């Protein structure tokens, strides 16, 4: 009789846990608590800003080379490097030799320009 009692107790606890999970009592760690929608990687990415001079523009490949001032939020020194460009319309503001203020985010190992002023 003891094994049947133990089995009944295990089943009762399992059913209780399942009911709690299905009712929303347990939240998925990847979900925002306020609206239960998954956060995109971009919404989690920190936006960085820098002043830079446009050195080269490659619209075909969606790339721009910038000589930028130090980026405090990343502890970067001033340097020249390539960035991807999120929106092709931003290339209108990315003219070789022009000084610009740029916002960018990190996506994986790539840095992507999201705004140009």
Secondary structure, DSSP 4 states (H G I P E B T S, - for coil): -HHHHHHHHHHHHHHHHHHHHHTTSS--TTB-TTT-PBPPHHHHSPPEEEEEEEEEEETTTTEEEEEE--BGGGTBPSEEEEEEES-GGGGGT--TT-EEEEEEEEETTEEEEEEE-
